[in-house]
Amino acid sequence: MKRIPDHDPDLIQAALDAREKAYVPYSKFRVGAALLDDRDRLFTGCNIENASYGATCCAERTAIFKAVSEGAKTIRRLAVVCDQAGPCMPCGICRQVMAEFAGADFELLAASPDGSYRRFSLDELLPDRFGLSAES
Ligand code: THU
């Protein structure tokens, strides 16, 4: 866990750095993610594949699970970048996991390897989503 300034290019650079750690012997498709929690703590993740393909964990979920396991409650911003040009869009399972921990002003930065990116709200990523109140 490190702290970095609240600056989008820095978060994308952290995702690019995390992508270098991707364990992808099967797909050869690297993905990196970096998030800031509501205390401006930085967590990163990469995709981690498995010979039993279904056991693979996406980069976004690696970062989110690292954060939550270290006490993070709310995600403010998450950057994701993969090996293809154009914004890297998260899969449906990762969108649902983001929904669980996203703060009110959550933003996804879907980045390209060149550092360009598009910004998405949770409503754009997962409208009419399933959810249960954690209070009940
Ligand atoms: N992958 C991610 O890391 N994030 C996504 O949102 C979609 C897919 C990974 C899983 C697998 O290692 C590779 O990309 C190809 O599906």
Backbone and ligand atoms as CSV (ligand in chain L), in Angstrom:
chain,resi,resn,atom,element,x,y,z
A,1,MET,N,N,0.847,-1.194,0.000
A,1,MET,CA,C,0.000,0.000,0.000
A,1,MET,C,C,0.885,1.249,0.000
A,2,LYS,N,N,0.579,2.163,-0.942
A,2,LYS,CA,C,1.339,3.410,-1.024
A,2,LYS,C,C,0.346,4.555,-1.107
A,3,ARG,N,N,0.821,5.760,-0.971
A,3,ARG,CA,C,-0.026,6.927,-1.169
A,3,ARG,C,C,0.501,7.699,-2.369
A,4,ILE,N,N,-0.395,8.154,-3.230
A,4,ILE,CA,C,0.018,8.972,-4.370
A,4,ILE,C,C,-0.925,10.156,-4.468
A,5,PRO,N,N,-0.519,11.207,-5.171
A,5,PRO,CA,C,-1.413,12.349,-5.339
A,5,PRO,C,C,-2.669,11.949,-6.100
A,6,ASP,N,N,-3.732,12.670,-5.830
A,6,ASP,CA,C,-5.022,12.398,-6.463
A,6,ASP,C,C,-5.009,12.977,-7.876
A,7,HIS,N,N,-4.415,12.249,-8.775
A,7,HIS,CA,C,-4.169,12.770,-10.112
A,7,HIS,C,C,-4.372,11.611,-11.090
A,8,ASP,N,N,-5.290,11.775,-12.034
A,8,ASP,CA,C,-5.648,10.656,-12.908
A,8,ASP,C,C,-4.450,10.022,-13.622
A,9,PRO,N,N,-3.544,10.802,-14.240
A,9,PRO,CA,C,-2.414,10.148,-14.928
A,9,PRO,C,C,-1.558,9.298,-13.993
A,10,ASP,N,N,-1.453,9.698,-12.735
A,10,ASP,CA,C,-0.674,8.883,-11.790
A,10,ASP,C,C,-1.362,7.550,-11.522
A,11,LEU,N,N,-2.685,7.592,-11.426
A,11,LEU,CA,C,-3.426,6.353,-11.183
A,11,LEU,C,C,-3.305,5.421,-12.399
A,12,ILE,N,N,-3.358,6.008,-13.579
A,12,ILE,CA,C,-3.205,5.193,-14.798
A,12,ILE,C,C,-1.786,4.625,-14.883
A,13,GLN,N,N,-0.801,5.410,-14.506
A,13,GLN,CA,C,0.575,4.887,-14.508
A,13,GLN,C,C,0.706,3.727,-13.521
A,14,ALA,N,N,0.039,3.832,-12.392
A,14,ALA,CA,C,0.080,2.729,-11.415
A,14,ALA,C,C,-0.567,1.473,-12.000
A,15,ALA,N,N,-1.628,1.656,-12.789
A,15,ALA,CA,C,-2.261,0.504,-13.447
A,15,ALA,C,C,-1.323,-0.089,-14.503
A,16,LEU,N,N,-0.634,0.775,-15.233
A,16,LEU,CA,C,0.329,0.287,-16.234
A,16,LEU,C,C,1.454,-0.490,-15.552
A,17,ASP,N,N,1.907,0.000,-14.427
A,17,ASP,CA,C,2.967,-0.709,-13.695
A,17,ASP,C,C,2.463,-2.068,-13.204
A,18,ALA,N,N,1.219,-2.083,-12.716
A,18,ALA,CA,C,0.637,-3.339,-12.216
A,18,ALA,C,C,0.481,-4.351,-13.352
A,19,ARG,N,N,0.176,-3.855,-14.535
A,19,ARG,CA,C,0.017,-4.738,-15.701
A,19,ARG,C,C,1.285,-5.550,-15.958
A,20,GLU,N,N,2.417,-4.999,-15.608
A,20,GLU,CA,C,3.692,-5.714,-15.808
A,20,GLU,C,C,3.755,-7.012,-14.996
A,21,LYS,N,N,2.967,-7.067,-13.933
A,21,LYS,CA,C,2.993,-8.245,-13.052
A,21,LYS,C,C,1.991,-9.311,-13.474
A,22,ALA,N,N,1.228,-9.056,-14.528
A,22,ALA,CA,C,0.170,-9.995,-14.927
A,22,ALA,C,C,0.733,-11.404,-15.116
A,23,TYR,N,N,-0.024,-12.373,-14.617
A,23,TYR,CA,C,0.348,-13.789,-14.786
A,23,TYR,C,C,-0.628,-14.367,-15.808
A,24,VAL,N,N,-0.183,-14.431,-17.070
A,24,VAL,CA,C,-1.107,-14.734,-18.170
A,24,VAL,C,C,-0.536,-15.770,-19.147
A,25,PRO,N,N,-0.127,-16.941,-18.636
A,25,PRO,CA,C,0.461,-17.933,-19.539
A,25,PRO,C,C,-0.528,-18.462,-20.567
A,26,TYR,N,N,-1.824,-18.331,-20.331
A,26,TYR,CA,C,-2.831,-18.927,-21.225
A,26,TYR,C,C,-3.337,-17.919,-22.242
A,27,SER,N,N,-3.804,-16.762,-21.798
A,27,SER,CA,C,-4.342,-15.781,-22.749
A,27,SER,C,C,-3.262,-14.864,-23.319
A,28,LYS,N,N,-2.169,-14.691,-22.600
A,28,LYS,CA,C,-1.128,-13.701,-22.949
A,28,LYS,C,C,-1.693,-12.281,-22.973
A,29,PHE,N,N,-2.814,-12.073,-22.342
A,29,PHE,CA,C,-3.505,-10.776,-22.355
A,29,PHE,C,C,-3.360,-10.137,-20.977
A,30,ARG,N,N,-2.507,-9.121,-20.897
A,30,ARG,CA,C,-2.196,-8.516,-19.594
A,30,ARG,C,C,-3.181,-7.399,-19.262
A,31,VAL,N,N,-3.575,-7.356,-18.016
A,31,VAL,CA,C,-4.454,-6.288,-17.532
A,31,VAL,C,C,-3.885,-5.785,-16.204
A,32,GLY,N,N,-3.940,-4.463,-16.030
A,32,GLY,CA,C,-3.514,-3.862,-14.764
A,32,GLY,C,C,-4.593,-2.935,-14.245
A,33,ALA,N,N,-4.694,-2.845,-12.940
A,33,ALA,CA,C,-5.697,-1.975,-12.319
A,33,ALA,C,C,-5.062,-1.264,-11.130
A,34,ALA,N,N,-5.566,-0.071,-10.860
A,34,ALA,CA,C,-5.124,0.685,-9.682
A,34,ALA,C,C,-6.322,1.455,-9.166
A,35,LEU,N,N,-6.468,1.489,-7.848
A,35,LEU,CA,C,-7.610,2.194,-7.270
A,35,LEU,C,C,-7.170,3.071,-6.104
A,36,LEU,N,N,-7.974,4.087,-5.876
A,36,LEU,CA,C,-7.843,4.933,-4.689
A,36,LEU,C,C,-9.061,4.715,-3.821
A,37,ASP,N,N,-8.837,4.520,-2.535
A,37,ASP,CA,C,-9.978,4.406,-1.627
A,37,ASP,C,C,-10.337,5.781,-1.074
A,38,ASP,N,N,-11.310,5.823,-0.184
A,38,ASP,CA,C,-11.782,7.127,0.309
A,38,ASP,C,C,-10.804,7.780,1.272
A,39,ARG,N,N,-9.719,7.077,1.589
A,39,ARG,CA,C,-8.638,7.689,2.387
A,39,ARG,C,C,-7.417,7.943,1.516
A,40,ASP,N,N,-7.621,7.934,0.191
A,40,ASP,CA,C,-6.537,8.180,-0.769
A,40,ASP,C,C,-5.422,7.155,-0.693
A,41,ARG,N,N,-5.791,5.955,-0.287
A,41,ARG,CA,C,-4.802,4.879,-0.316
A,41,ARG,C,C,-4.848,4.212,-1.680
A,42,LEU,N,N,-3.676,3.837,-2.178
A,42,LEU,CA,C,-3.538,3.221,-3.494
A,42,LEU,C,C,-3.390,1.713,-3.363
A,43,PHE,N,N,-4.168,0.974,-4.153
A,43,PHE,CA,C,-4.019,-0.477,-4.262
A,43,PHE,C,C,-3.983,-0.840,-5.734
A,44,THR,N,N,-3.175,-1.819,-6.066
A,44,THR,CA,C,-3.040,-2.218,-7.465
A,44,THR,C,C,-3.294,-3.712,-7.616
A,45,GLY,N,N,-3.542,-4.122,-8.848
A,45,GLY,CA,C,-3.750,-5.546,-9.114
A,45,GLY,C,C,-3.508,-5.861,-10.574
A,46,CYS,N,N,-3.268,-7.136,-10.835
A,46,CYS,CA,C,-3.112,-7.624,-12.202
A,46,CYS,C,C,-3.985,-8.864,-12.346
A,47,ASN,N,N,-4.192,-9.300,-13.585
A,47,ASN,CA,C,-4.910,-10.554,-13.763
A,47,ASN,C,C,-3.976,-11.725,-13.466
A,48,ILE,N,N,-4.566,-12.737,-12.857
A,48,ILE,CA,C,-3.815,-13.922,-12.432
A,48,ILE,C,C,-4.570,-15.142,-12.942
A,49,GLU,N,N,-3.983,-15.806,-13.919
A,49,GLU,CA,C,-4.680,-16.925,-14.568
A,49,GLU,C,C,-4.339,-18.245,-13.889
A,50,ASN,N,N,-5.073,-19.271,-14.320
A,50,ASN,CA,C,-4.904,-20.598,-13.726
A,50,ASN,C,C,-5.151,-21.645,-14.799
A,51,ALA,N,N,-4.463,-22.790,-14.669
A,51,ALA,CA,C,-4.664,-23.888,-15.619
A,51,ALA,C,C,-6.122,-24.336,-15.637
A,52,SER,N,N,-6.801,-24.183,-14.509
A,52,SER,CA,C,-8.250,-24.360,-14.466
A,52,SER,C,C,-8.836,-22.972,-14.722
A,53,TYR,N,N,-9.182,-22.682,-15.972
A,53,TYR,CA,C,-9.397,-21.302,-16.419
A,53,TYR,C,C,-10.362,-20.505,-15.537
A,54,GLY,N,N,-11.378,-21.193,-15.031
A,54,GLY,CA,C,-12.380,-20.489,-14.236
A,54,GLY,C,C,-11.838,-19.936,-12.929
A,55,ALA,N,N,-10.664,-20.381,-12.533
A,55,ALA,CA,C,-10.061,-19.885,-11.292
A,55,ALA,C,C,-9.312,-18.571,-11.508
A,56,THR,N,N,-9.283,-18.101,-12.742
A,56,THR,CA,C,-8.612,-16.829,-13.055
A,56,THR,C,C,-9.259,-15.677,-12.303
A,57,CYS,N,N,-8.424,-14.744,-11.840
A,57,CYS,CA,C,-8.943,-13.525,-11.217
A,57,CYS,C,C,-8.537,-12.333,-12.077
A,58,CYS,N,N,-9.507,-11.506,-12.422
A,58,CYS,CA,C,-9.250,-10.305,-13.218
A,58,CYS,C,C,-8.446,-9.292,-12.399
A,59,ALA,N,N,-7.806,-8.384,-13.119
A,59,ALA,CA,C,-6.977,-7.362,-12.475
A,59,ALA,C,C,-7.794,-6.472,-11.545
A,60,GLU,N,N,-8.980,-6.090,-11.983
A,60,GLU,CA,C,-9.797,-5.183,-11.171
A,60,GLU,C,C,-10.163,-5.833,-9.849
A,61,ARG,N,N,-10.566,-7.116,-9.913
A,61,ARG,CA,C,-10.937,-7.791,-8.668
A,61,ARG,C,C,-9.721,-8.052,-7.792
A,62,THR,N,N,-8.574,-8.322,-8.386
A,62,THR,CA,C,-7.366,-8.468,-7.565
A,62,THR,C,C,-7.137,-7.198,-6.760
A,63,ALA,N,N,-7.229,-6.043,-7.425
A,63,ALA,CA,C,-6.996,-4.763,-6.734
A,63,ALA,C,C,-8.067,-4.515,-5.671
A,64,ILE,N,N,-9.318,-4.780,-6.015
A,64,ILE,CA,C,-10.405,-4.514,-5.061
A,64,ILE,C,C,-10.293,-5.435,-3.850
A,65,PHE,N,N,-10.003,-6.705,-4.086
A,65,PHE,CA,C,-9.917,-7.636,-2.955
A,65,PHE,C,C,-8.695,-7.337,-2.087
A,66,LYS,N,N,-7.612,-6.919,-2.712
A,66,LYS,CA,C,-6.464,-6.477,-1.907
A,66,LYS,C,C,-6.871,-5.316,-1.010
A,67,ALA,N,N,-7.567,-4.346,-1.600
A,67,ALA,CA,C,-7.955,-3.143,-0.846
A,67,ALA,C,C,-8.890,-3.496,0.304
A,68,VAL,N,N,-9.921,-4.257,0.009
A,68,VAL,CA,C,-10.907,-4.573,1.047
A,68,VAL,C,C,-10.262,-5.407,2.150
A,69,SER,N,N,-9.373,-6.290,1.763
A,69,SER,CA,C,-8.706,-7.132,2.772
A,69,SER,C,C,-7.750,-6.338,3.645
A,70,GLU,N,N,-7.412,-5.126,3.193
A,70,GLU,CA,C,-6.556,-4.243,4.001
A,70,GLU,C,C,-7.371,-3.151,4.689
A,71,GLY,N,N,-8.688,-3.306,4.686
A,71,GLY,CA,C,-9.517,-2.390,5.456
A,71,GLY,C,C,-10.209,-1.304,4.667
A,72,ALA,N,N,-9.989,-1.236,3.363
A,72,ALA,CA,C,-10.674,-0.217,2.558
A,72,ALA,C,C,-12.172,-0.511,2.547
A,73,LYS,N,N,-12.949,0.552,2.634
A,73,LYS,CA,C,-14.409,0.395,2.659
A,73,LYS,C,C,-15.055,0.909,1.373
A,74,THR,N,N,-14.467,1.941,0.803
A,74,THR,CA,C,-15.106,2.652,-0.299
A,74,THR,C,C,-14.064,2.991,-1.358
A,75,ILE,N,N,-14.411,2.711,-2.603
A,75,ILE,CA,C,-13.508,3.019,-3.712
A,75,ILE,C,C,-13.954,4.311,-4.383
A,76,ARG,N,N,-13.016,5.232,-4.522
A,76,ARG,CA,C,-13.331,6.511,-5.179
A,76,ARG,C,C,-13.110,6.438,-6.673
A,77,ARG,N,N,-12.026,5.797,-7.067
A,77,ARG,CA,C,-11.638,5.834,-8.477
A,77,ARG,C,C,-10.830,4.587,-8.775
A,78,LEU,N,N,-11.059,4.011,-9.949
A,78,LEU,CA,C,-10.309,2.812,-10.344
A,78,LEU,C,C,-9.898,2.970,-11.795
A,79,ALA,N,N,-8.623,2.778,-12.066
A,79,ALA,CA,C,-8.103,2.821,-13.437
A,79,ALA,C,C,-7.784,1.405,-13.884
A,80,VAL,N,N,-8.098,1.118,-15.147
A,80,VAL,CA,C,-7.783,-0.207,-15.691
A,80,VAL,C,C,-7.198,-0.034,-17.084
A,81,VAL,N,N,-6.199,-0.846,-17.369
A,81,VAL,CA,C,-5.547,-0.782,-18.677
A,81,VAL,C,C,-5.155,-2.194,-19.087
A,82,CYS,N,N,-5.291,-2.487,-20.381
A,82,CYS,CA,C,-4.915,-3.819,-20.852
A,82,CYS,C,C,-3.967,-3.697,-22.032
A,83,ASP,N,N,-3.857,-4.739,-22.806
A,83,ASP,CA,C,-2.858,-4.781,-23.866
A,83,ASP,C,C,-3.370,-4.281,-25.201
A,84,GLN,N,N,-4.636,-3.906,-25.261
A,84,GLN,CA,C,-5.161,-3.464,-26.552
A,84,GLN,C,C,-5.361,-1.957,-26.556
A,85,ALA,N,N,-5.213,-1.345,-27.745
A,85,ALA,CA,C,-5.461,0.086,-27.870
A,85,ALA,C,C,-6.942,0.352,-27.643
A,86,GLY,N,N,-7.232,1.515,-27.115
A,86,GLY,CA,C,-8.619,1.854,-26.817
A,86,GLY,C,C,-8.904,1.589,-25.368
A,87,PRO,N,N,-9.969,2.193,-24.853
A,87,PRO,CA,C,-10.261,2.054,-23.421
A,87,PRO,C,C,-10.505,0.604,-23.035
A,88,CYS,N,N,-9.901,0.196,-21.934
A,88,CYS,CA,C,-10.060,-1.172,-21.440
A,88,CYS,C,C,-11.321,-1.211,-20.578
A,89,MET,N,N,-12.307,-1.954,-21.007
A,89,MET,CA,C,-13.594,-1.992,-20.297
A,89,MET,C,C,-13.685,-3.244,-19.427
A,90,PRO,N,N,-14.122,-3.096,-18.199
A,90,PRO,CA,C,-14.191,-4.233,-17.275
A,90,PRO,C,C,-15.289,-5.220,-17.620
A,91,CYS,N,N,-15.064,-6.463,-17.251
A,91,CYS,CA,C,-16.062,-7.505,-17.493
A,91,CYS,C,C,-17.247,-7.322,-16.528
A,92,GLY,N,N,-18.292,-8.063,-16.777
A,92,GLY,CA,C,-19.499,-7.937,-15.977
A,92,GLY,C,C,-19.305,-8.301,-14.516
A,93,ILE,N,N,-18.537,-9.345,-14.250
A,93,ILE,CA,C,-18.316,-9.735,-12.853
A,93,ILE,C,C,-17.580,-8.623,-12.118
A,94,CYS,N,N,-16.577,-8.045,-12.758
A,94,CYS,CA,C,-15.836,-6.956,-12.102
A,94,CYS,C,C,-16.726,-5.740,-11.897
A,95,ARG,N,N,-17.637,-5.461,-12.819
A,95,ARG,CA,C,-18.562,-4.333,-12.629
A,95,ARG,C,C,-19.435,-4.565,-11.398
A,96,GLN,N,N,-19.889,-5.789,-11.223
A,96,GLN,CA,C,-20.718,-6.091,-10.056
A,96,GLN,C,C,-19.909,-5.949,-8.765
A,97,VAL,N,N,-18.655,-6.354,-8.786
A,97,VAL,CA,C,-17.806,-6.220,-7.596
A,97,VAL,C,C,-17.516,-4.740,-7.328
A,98,MET,N,N,-17.292,-3.972,-8.390
A,98,MET,CA,C,-17.126,-2.513,-8.204
A,98,MET,C,C,-18.354,-1.926,-7.524
A,99,ALA,N,N,-19.541,-2.371,-7.960
A,99,ALA,CA,C,-20.785,-1.825,-7.410
A,99,ALA,C,C,-20.863,-2.041,-5.901
A,100,GLU,N,N,-20.274,-3.119,-5.434
A,100,GLU,CA,C,-20.322,-3.441,-4.000
A,100,GLU,C,C,-19.565,-2.423,-3.152
A,101,PHE,N,N,-18.482,-1.883,-3.712
A,101,PHE,CA,C,-17.584,-1.045,-2.915
A,101,PHE,C,C,-17.446,0.382,-3.431
A,102,ALA,N,N,-18.172,0.726,-4.484
A,102,ALA,CA,C,-18.036,2.058,-5.077
A,102,ALA,C,C,-18.643,3.127,-4.173
A,103,GLY,N,N,-17.922,4.245,-4.033
A,103,GLY,CA,C,-18.477,5.398,-3.341
A,103,GLY,C,C,-19.467,6.123,-4.242
A,104,ALA,N,N,-20.115,7.131,-3.660
A,104,ALA,CA,C,-21.171,7.842,-4.387
A,104,ALA,C,C,-20.651,8.479,-5.673
A,105,ASP,N,N,-19.419,8.943,-5.652
A,105,ASP,CA,C,-18.867,9.617,-6.837
A,105,ASP,C,C,-17.851,8.739,-7.563
A,106,PHE,N,N,-18.046,7.441,-7.453
A,106,PHE,CA,C,-17.097,6.511,-8.083
A,106,PHE,C,C,-16.900,6.812,-9.567
A,107,GLU,N,N,-15.659,6.696,-9.998
A,107,GLU,CA,C,-15.337,6.833,-11.422
A,107,GLU,C,C,-14.431,5.693,-11.848
A,108,LEU,N,N,-14.706,5.162,-13.017
A,108,LEU,CA,C,-13.795,4.215,-13.653
A,108,LEU,C,C,-13.040,4.955,-14.748
A,109,LEU,N,N,-11.725,4.829,-14.744
A,109,LEU,CA,C,-10.895,5.379,-15.805
A,109,LEU,C,C,-10.492,4.207,-16.695
A,110,ALA,N,N,-11.102,4.129,-17.861
A,110,ALA,CA,C,-10.817,3.049,-18.806
A,110,ALA,C,C,-9.718,3.553,-19.734
A,111,ALA,N,N,-8.511,3.034,-19.526
A,111,ALA,CA,C,-7.333,3.618,-20.166
A,111,ALA,C,C,-6.814,2.762,-21.322
A,112,SER,N,N,-6.077,3.447,-22.173
A,112,SER,CA,C,-5.316,2.824,-23.257
A,112,SER,C,C,-3.850,2.753,-22.836
A,113,PRO,N,N,-3.084,1.890,-23.464
A,113,PRO,CA,C,-1.650,1.843,-23.111
A,113,PRO,C,C,-0.923,3.168,-23.327
A,114,ASP,N,N,-1.434,4.030,-24.212
A,114,ASP,CA,C,-0.782,5.333,-24.421
A,114,ASP,C,C,-1.146,6.359,-23.350
A,115,GLY,N,N,-1.970,5.970,-22.396
A,115,GLY,CA,C,-2.317,6.869,-21.300
A,115,GLY,C,C,-3.613,7.643,-21.503
A,116,SER,N,N,-4.163,7.614,-22.720
A,116,SER,CA,C,-5.464,8.256,-22.923
A,116,SER,C,C,-6.531,7.424,-22.219
A,117,TYR,N,N,-7.642,8.065,-21.884
A,117,TYR,CA,C,-8.653,7.321,-21.123
A,117,TYR,C,C,-10.026,7.945,-21.264
A,118,ARG,N,N,-11.022,7.133,-20.944
A,118,ARG,CA,C,-12.404,7.597,-20.846
A,118,ARG,C,C,-12.884,7.356,-19.428
A,119,ARG,N,N,-13.775,8.233,-18.994
A,119,ARG,CA,C,-14.266,8.212,-17.625
A,119,ARG,C,C,-15.705,7.686,-17.631
A,120,PHE,N,N,-16.019,6.769,-16.717
A,120,PHE,CA,C,-17.369,6.202,-16.639
A,120,PHE,C,C,-17.856,6.223,-15.189
A,121,SER,N,N,-19.130,6.533,-15.031
A,121,SER,CA,C,-19.761,6.410,-13.715
A,121,SER,C,C,-20.243,4.970,-13.536
A,122,LEU,N,N,-20.608,4.637,-12.307
A,122,LEU,CA,C,-21.137,3.293,-12.061
A,122,LEU,C,C,-22.463,3.083,-12.791
A,123,ASP,N,N,-23.278,4.114,-12.859
A,123,ASP,CA,C,-24.556,3.977,-13.582
A,123,ASP,C,C,-24.324,3.693,-15.057
A,124,GLU,N,N,-23.275,4.250,-15.600
A,124,GLU,CA,C,-22.965,3.952,-17.008
A,124,GLU,C,C,-22.464,2.525,-17.164
A,125,LEU,N,N,-21.700,2.063,-16.192
A,125,LEU,CA,C,-21.114,0.720,-16.295
A,125,LEU,C,C,-22.130,-0.379,-16.024
A,126,LEU,N,N,-23.021,-0.111,-15.064
A,126,LEU,CA,C,-23.927,-1.180,-14.624
A,126,LEU,C,C,-25.272,-0.577,-14.203
A,127,PRO,N,N,-26.078,-0.160,-15.190
A,127,PRO,CA,C,-27.386,0.408,-14.845
A,127,PRO,C,C,-28.317,-0.670,-14.294
A,128,ASP,N,N,-29.291,-0.239,-13.496
A,128,ASP,CA,C,-30.319,-1.157,-12.970
A,128,ASP,C,C,-29.686,-2.383,-12.335
A,129,ARG,N,N,-28.682,-2.149,-11.524
A,129,ARG,CA,C,-27.894,-3.272,-11.002
A,129,ARG,C,C,-28.539,-3.931,-9.788
A,130,PHE,N,N,-28.148,-5.144,-9.572
A,130,PHE,CA,C,-28.563,-5.894,-8.394
A,130,PHE,C,C,-27.791,-5.396,-7.180
A,131,GLY,N,N,-28.475,-5.309,-6.068
A,131,GLY,CA,C,-27.797,-4.958,-4.838
A,131,GLY,C,C,-28.671,-5.262,-3.635
A,132,LEU,N,N,-28.028,-5.566,-2.506
A,132,LEU,CA,C,-28.727,-5.766,-1.238
A,132,LEU,C,C,-28.167,-4.773,-0.259
A,133,SER,N,N,-28.990,-4.249,0.630
A,133,SER,CA,C,-28.495,-3.354,1.655
A,133,SER,C,C,-27.611,-4.124,2.617
A,134,ALA,N,N,-26.414,-3.568,2.890
A,134,ALA,CA,C,-25.527,-4.210,3.863
A,134,ALA,C,C,-26.039,-4.020,5.276
A,135,GLU,N,N,-27.032,-3.138,5.460
A,135,GLU,CA,C,-27.550,-2.841,6.805
A,135,GLU,C,C,-28.485,-3.931,7.303
A,136,SER,N,N,-29.159,-4.620,6.399
A,136,SER,CA,C,-30.216,-5.546,6.814
A,136,SER,C,C,-29.655,-6.899,7.228
L,1,THU,N1,N,-9.504,-9.813,-17.635
L,1,THU,C1,C,-9.294,-8.878,-16.669
L,1,THU,O1,O,-8.271,-8.898,-15.985
L,1,THU,N2,N,-10.242,-7.926,-16.479
L,1,THU,C2,C,-11.420,-7.848,-17.163
L,1,THU,O2,O,-12.248,-6.998,-16.858
L,1,THU,C3,C,-11.656,-8.768,-18.271
L,1,THU,C4,C,-10.676,-9.853,-18.475
L,1,THU,C5,C,-8.486,-10.849,-17.859
L,1,THU,C6,C,-8.918,-12.236,-17.477
L,1,THU,C7,C,-7.998,-13.075,-18.336
L,1,THU,O3,O,-6.767,-13.257,-17.648
L,1,THU,C8,C,-7.744,-12.242,-19.559
L,1,THU,O4,O,-8.137,-10.914,-19.213
L,1,THU,C9,C,-8.508,-12.696,-20.786
L,1,THU,O5,O,-9.843,-12.811,-20.513
